[in-house]
């Protein structure tokens, strides 16, 4: 689990346009990441 102020690990995910995006694609820009629990799981 990340703590406040820690850097997020690099990731690669498909975007809504079907292209893959990576955290490094946003280098030098402010980015807000929102994580939510998988459906039908507690949290």
PyMOL Python script that loads the backbone (N, CA, C, O; Angstrom):
from pymol import cmd

cmd.read_pdbstr("""\
ATOM      1  N   UNK A   1       0.842  -1.174   0.000  1.00  0.00           N
ATOM      2  CA  UNK A   1       0.000   0.000   0.000  1.00  0.00           C
ATOM      3  C   UNK A   1       0.891   1.241   0.000  1.00  0.00           C
ATOM      4  O   UNK A   1       1.884   1.304   0.724  1.00  0.00           O
ATOM      5  N   UNK A   2       0.532   2.206  -0.803  1.00  0.00           N
ATOM      6  CA  UNK A   2       1.283   3.458  -0.853  1.00  0.00           C
ATOM      7  C   UNK A   2       0.896   4.348   0.312  1.00  0.00           C
ATOM      8  O   UNK A   2      -0.245   4.346   0.773  1.00  0.00           O
ATOM      9  N   UNK A   3       1.862   5.098   0.769  1.00  0.00           N
ATOM     10  CA  UNK A   3       1.613   6.087   1.816  1.00  0.00           C
ATOM     11  C   UNK A   3       1.562   7.462   1.160  1.00  0.00           C
ATOM     12  O   UNK A   3       2.102   7.654   0.070  1.00  0.00           O
ATOM     13  N   UNK A   4       0.924   8.402   1.814  1.00  0.00           N
ATOM     14  CA  UNK A   4       0.826   9.758   1.295  1.00  0.00           C
ATOM     15  C   UNK A   4       2.219  10.286   0.990  1.00  0.00           C
ATOM     16  O   UNK A   4       3.113  10.216   1.833  1.00  0.00           O
ATOM     17  N   UNK A   5       2.401  10.810  -0.207  1.00  0.00           N
ATOM     18  CA  UNK A   5       3.676  11.368  -0.614  1.00  0.00           C
ATOM     19  C   UNK A   5       4.591  10.408  -1.348  1.00  0.00           C
ATOM     20  O   UNK A   5       5.574  10.838  -1.950  1.00  0.00           O
ATOM     21  N   UNK A   6       4.287   9.098  -1.311  1.00  0.00           N
ATOM     22  CA  UNK A   6       5.109   8.139  -2.036  1.00  0.00           C
ATOM     23  C   UNK A   6       4.806   8.208  -3.526  1.00  0.00           C
ATOM     24  O   UNK A   6       3.688   8.526  -3.930  1.00  0.00           O
ATOM     25  N   UNK A   7       5.810   7.907  -4.331  1.00  0.00           N
ATOM     26  CA  UNK A   7       5.614   7.884  -5.772  1.00  0.00           C
ATOM     27  C   UNK A   7       4.867   6.611  -6.166  1.00  0.00           C
ATOM     28  O   UNK A   7       5.115   5.534  -5.625  1.00  0.00           O
ATOM     29  N   UNK A   8       3.957   6.756  -7.109  1.00  0.00           N
ATOM     30  CA  UNK A   8       3.219   5.599  -7.619  1.00  0.00           C
ATOM     31  C   UNK A   8       4.142   4.778  -8.519  1.00  0.00           C
ATOM     32  O   UNK A   8       4.973   5.347  -9.227  1.00  0.00           O
ATOM     33  N   UNK A   9       4.009   3.465  -8.503  1.00  0.00           N
ATOM     34  CA  UNK A   9       4.815   2.641  -9.410  1.00  0.00           C
ATOM     35  C   UNK A   9       4.346   2.857 -10.855  1.00  0.00           C
ATOM     36  O   UNK A   9       3.184   3.183 -11.096  1.00  0.00           O
ATOM     37  N   UNK A  10       5.254   2.674 -11.801  1.00  0.00           N
ATOM     38  CA  UNK A  10       4.880   2.824 -13.198  1.00  0.00           C
ATOM     39  C   UNK A  10       3.847   1.755 -13.554  1.00  0.00           C
ATOM     40  O   UNK A  10       3.887   0.643 -13.027  1.00  0.00           O
ATOM     41  N   UNK A  11       2.942   2.093 -14.431  1.00  0.00           N
ATOM     42  CA  UNK A  11       1.916   1.151 -14.857  1.00  0.00           C
ATOM     43  C   UNK A  11       1.606   1.377 -16.323  1.00  0.00           C
ATOM     44  O   UNK A  11       1.953   2.412 -16.891  1.00  0.00           O
ATOM     45  N   UNK A  12       0.955   0.410 -16.925  1.00  0.00           N
ATOM     46  CA  UNK A  12       0.487   0.513 -18.301  1.00  0.00           C
ATOM     47  C   UNK A  12      -0.937  -0.029 -18.324  1.00  0.00           C
ATOM     48  O   UNK A  12      -1.187  -1.158 -17.899  1.00  0.00           O
ATOM     49  N   UNK A  13      -1.870   0.786 -18.823  1.00  0.00           N
ATOM     50  CA  UNK A  13      -3.270   0.406 -18.874  1.00  0.00           C
ATOM     51  C   UNK A  13      -3.891   0.859 -20.191  1.00  0.00           C
ATOM     52  O   UNK A  13      -3.430   1.837 -20.781  1.00  0.00           O
ATOM     53  N   UNK A  14      -4.930   0.167 -20.664  1.00  0.00           N
ATOM     54  CA  UNK A  14      -5.624   0.645 -21.865  1.00  0.00           C
ATOM     55  C   UNK A  14      -6.488   1.851 -21.503  1.00  0.00           C
ATOM     56  O   UNK A  14      -7.128   1.879 -20.451  1.00  0.00           O
ATOM     57  N   UNK A  15      -6.495   2.837 -22.383  1.00  0.00           N
ATOM     58  CA  UNK A  15      -7.337   4.019 -22.172  1.00  0.00           C
ATOM     59  C   UNK A  15      -8.705   3.772 -22.790  1.00  0.00           C
ATOM     60  O   UNK A  15      -8.955   2.720 -23.379  1.00  0.00           O
ATOM     61  N   UNK A  16      -9.581   4.749 -22.649  1.00  0.00           N
ATOM     62  CA  UNK A  16     -10.917   4.621 -23.231  1.00  0.00           C
ATOM     63  C   UNK A  16     -10.881   4.662 -24.759  1.00  0.00           C
ATOM     64  O   UNK A  16     -11.870   4.327 -25.412  1.00  0.00           O
ATOM     65  N   UNK A  17      -9.743   5.072 -25.333  1.00  0.00           N
ATOM     66  CA  UNK A  17      -9.600   5.088 -26.793  1.00  0.00           C
ATOM     67  C   UNK A  17      -8.953   3.815 -27.318  1.00  0.00           C
ATOM     68  O   UNK A  17      -8.819   3.634 -28.528  1.00  0.00           O
ATOM     69  N   UNK A  18      -8.547   2.923 -26.393  1.00  0.00           N
ATOM     70  CA  UNK A  18      -7.928   1.667 -26.783  1.00  0.00           C
ATOM     71  C   UNK A  18      -6.416   1.708 -26.825  1.00  0.00           C
ATOM     72  O   UNK A  18      -5.771   0.667 -26.950  1.00  0.00           O
ATOM     73  N   UNK A  19      -5.830   2.911 -26.722  1.00  0.00           N
ATOM     74  CA  UNK A  19      -4.372   3.026 -26.681  1.00  0.00           C
ATOM     75  C   UNK A  19      -3.884   2.727 -25.271  1.00  0.00           C
ATOM     76  O   UNK A  19      -4.591   2.980 -24.296  1.00  0.00           O
ATOM     77  N   UNK A  20      -2.679   2.191 -25.168  1.00  0.00           N
ATOM     78  CA  UNK A  20      -2.076   1.980 -23.855  1.00  0.00           C
ATOM     79  C   UNK A  20      -1.478   3.289 -23.363  1.00  0.00           C
ATOM     80  O   UNK A  20      -0.863   4.027 -24.131  1.00  0.00           O
ATOM     81  N   UNK A  21      -1.661   3.570 -22.087  1.00  0.00           N
ATOM     82  CA  UNK A  21      -1.045   4.743 -21.475  1.00  0.00           C
ATOM     83  C   UNK A  21      -0.193   4.264 -20.312  1.00  0.00           C
ATOM     84  O   UNK A  21      -0.465   3.227 -19.706  1.00  0.00           O
ATOM     85  N   UNK A  22       0.848   5.043 -20.011  1.00  0.00           N
ATOM     86  CA  UNK A  22       1.733   4.724 -18.902  1.00  0.00           C
ATOM     87  C   UNK A  22       1.848   5.950 -18.006  1.00  0.00           C
ATOM     88  O   UNK A  22       1.631   7.081 -18.442  1.00  0.00           O
ATOM     89  N   UNK A  23       2.189   5.708 -16.769  1.00  0.00           N
ATOM     90  CA  UNK A  23       2.370   6.812 -15.836  1.00  0.00           C
ATOM     91  C   UNK A  23       3.402   7.792 -16.371  1.00  0.00           C
ATOM     92  O   UNK A  23       3.237   9.004 -16.232  1.00  0.00           O
ATOM     93  N   UNK A  24       4.462   7.280 -16.981  1.00  0.00           N
ATOM     94  CA  UNK A  24       5.513   8.162 -17.484  1.00  0.00           C
ATOM     95  C   UNK A  24       5.020   9.076 -18.607  1.00  0.00           C
ATOM     96  O   UNK A  24       5.678  10.069 -18.915  1.00  0.00           O
ATOM     97  N   UNK A  25       3.874   8.763 -19.226  1.00  0.00           N
ATOM     98  CA  UNK A  25       3.301   9.636 -20.254  1.00  0.00           C
ATOM     99  C   UNK A  25       2.893  10.993 -19.668  1.00  0.00           C
ATOM    100  O   UNK A  25       2.716  11.962 -20.407  1.00  0.00           O
ATOM    101  N   UNK A  26       2.747  11.058 -18.364  1.00  0.00           N
ATOM    102  CA  UNK A  26       2.291  12.271 -17.696  1.00  0.00           C
ATOM    103  C   UNK A  26       3.420  12.963 -16.929  1.00  0.00           C
ATOM    104  O   UNK A  26       3.156  13.819 -16.084  1.00  0.00           O
ATOM    105  N   UNK A  27       4.662  12.606 -17.211  1.00  0.00           N
ATOM    106  CA  UNK A  27       5.820  13.183 -16.514  1.00  0.00           C
ATOM    107  C   UNK A  27       5.807  14.704 -16.632  1.00  0.00           C
ATOM    108  O   UNK A  27       5.593  15.258 -17.710  1.00  0.00           O
ATOM    109  N   UNK A  28       6.042  15.366 -15.498  1.00  0.00           N
ATOM    110  CA  UNK A  28       6.096  16.820 -15.472  1.00  0.00           C
ATOM    111  C   UNK A  28       4.743  17.488 -15.359  1.00  0.00           C
ATOM    112  O   UNK A  28       4.665  18.716 -15.321  1.00  0.00           O
ATOM    113  N   UNK A  29       3.676  16.711 -15.303  1.00  0.00           N
ATOM    114  CA  UNK A  29       2.322  17.255 -15.190  1.00  0.00           C
ATOM    115  C   UNK A  29       1.690  16.767 -13.893  1.00  0.00           C
ATOM    116  O   UNK A  29       2.054  15.711 -13.375  1.00  0.00           O
ATOM    117  N   UNK A  30       0.753  17.533 -13.379  1.00  0.00           N
ATOM    118  CA  UNK A  30       0.015  17.106 -12.191  1.00  0.00           C
ATOM    119  C   UNK A  30      -1.003  16.057 -12.609  1.00  0.00           C
ATOM    120  O   UNK A  30      -1.712  16.225 -13.601  1.00  0.00           O
ATOM    121  N   UNK A  31      -1.070  14.985 -11.853  1.00  0.00           N
ATOM    122  CA  UNK A  31      -1.963  13.884 -12.182  1.00  0.00           C
ATOM    123  C   UNK A  31      -2.614  13.394 -10.902  1.00  0.00           C
ATOM    124  O   UNK A  31      -1.937  13.187  -9.895  1.00  0.00           O
ATOM    125  N   UNK A  32      -3.908  13.211 -10.937  1.00  0.00           N
ATOM    126  CA  UNK A  32      -4.642  12.659  -9.800  1.00  0.00           C
ATOM    127  C   UNK A  32      -5.059  11.244 -10.179  1.00  0.00           C
ATOM    128  O   UNK A  32      -5.743  11.036 -11.181  1.00  0.00           O
ATOM    129  N   UNK A  33      -4.646  10.286  -9.377  1.00  0.00           N
ATOM    130  CA  UNK A  33      -5.028   8.892  -9.599  1.00  0.00           C
ATOM    131  C   UNK A  33      -6.101   8.518  -8.584  1.00  0.00           C
ATOM    132  O   UNK A  33      -5.968   8.802  -7.394  1.00  0.00           O
ATOM    133  N   UNK A  34      -7.140   7.895  -9.052  1.00  0.00           N
ATOM    134  CA  UNK A  34      -8.222   7.458  -8.176  1.00  0.00           C
ATOM    135  C   UNK A  34      -8.295   5.947  -8.280  1.00  0.00           C
ATOM    136  O   UNK A  34      -8.536   5.396  -9.354  1.00  0.00           O
ATOM    137  N   UNK A  35      -8.085   5.288  -7.161  1.00  0.00           N
ATOM    138  CA  UNK A  35      -8.155   3.833  -7.115  1.00  0.00           C
ATOM    139  C   UNK A  35      -9.443   3.435  -6.404  1.00  0.00           C
ATOM    140  O   UNK A  35      -9.810   4.038  -5.396  1.00  0.00           O
ATOM    141  N   UNK A  36     -10.117   2.441  -6.917  1.00  0.00           N
ATOM    142  CA  UNK A  36     -11.345   1.980  -6.284  1.00  0.00           C
ATOM    143  C   UNK A  36     -11.347   0.457  -6.278  1.00  0.00           C
ATOM    144  O   UNK A  36     -10.674  -0.173  -7.093  1.00  0.00           O
ATOM    145  N   UNK A  37     -12.104  -0.133  -5.357  1.00  0.00           N
ATOM    146  CA  UNK A  37     -12.092  -1.589  -5.254  1.00  0.00           C
ATOM    147  C   UNK A  37     -12.792  -2.258  -6.436  1.00  0.00           C
ATOM    148  O   UNK A  37     -13.700  -1.694  -7.047  1.00  0.00           O
ATOM    149  N   UNK A  38     -12.355  -3.444  -6.729  1.00  0.00           N
ATOM    150  CA  UNK A  38     -12.979  -4.256  -7.768  1.00  0.00           C
ATOM    151  C   UNK A  38     -14.429  -4.538  -7.384  1.00  0.00           C
ATOM    152  O   UNK A  38     -14.735  -4.644  -6.196  1.00  0.00           O
ATOM    153  N   UNK A  39     -15.308  -4.660  -8.338  1.00  0.00           N
ATOM    154  CA  UNK A  39     -16.726  -4.909  -8.079  1.00  0.00           C
ATOM    155  C   UNK A  39     -16.906  -6.139  -7.191  1.00  0.00           C
ATOM    156  O   UNK A  39     -16.197  -7.137  -7.317  1.00  0.00           O
ATOM    157  N   UNK A  40     -17.866  -6.030  -6.306  1.00  0.00           N
ATOM    158  CA  UNK A  40     -18.242  -7.124  -5.392  1.00  0.00           C
ATOM    159  C   UNK A  40     -17.123  -7.516  -4.425  1.00  0.00           C
ATOM    160  O   UNK A  40     -17.037  -8.672  -4.010  1.00  0.00           O
ATOM    161  N   UNK A  41     -16.269  -6.559  -4.069  1.00  0.00           N
ATOM    162  CA  UNK A  41     -15.264  -6.808  -3.045  1.00  0.00           C
ATOM    163  C   UNK A  41     -15.421  -5.752  -1.949  1.00  0.00           C
ATOM    164  O   UNK A  41     -15.898  -4.652  -2.230  1.00  0.00           O
ATOM    165  N   UNK A  42     -15.035  -6.054  -0.717  1.00  0.00           N
ATOM    166  CA  UNK A  42     -15.149  -5.061   0.338  1.00  0.00           C
ATOM    167  C   UNK A  42     -14.139  -3.937   0.126  1.00  0.00           C
ATOM    168  O   UNK A  42     -13.063  -4.148  -0.433  1.00  0.00           O
ATOM    169  N   UNK A  43     -14.495  -2.770   0.570  1.00  0.00           N
ATOM    170  CA  UNK A  43     -13.546  -1.672   0.482  1.00  0.00           C
ATOM    171  C   UNK A  43     -14.160  -0.487  -0.086  1.00  0.00           C
ATOM    172  O   UNK A  43     -13.499   0.541  -0.233  1.00  0.00           O
TER     173      UNK A  43
END
""", "prot")
cmd.dss("prot")
cmd.show_as("cartoon", "prot")
cmd.util.cbc("prot")
cmd.orient("prot")
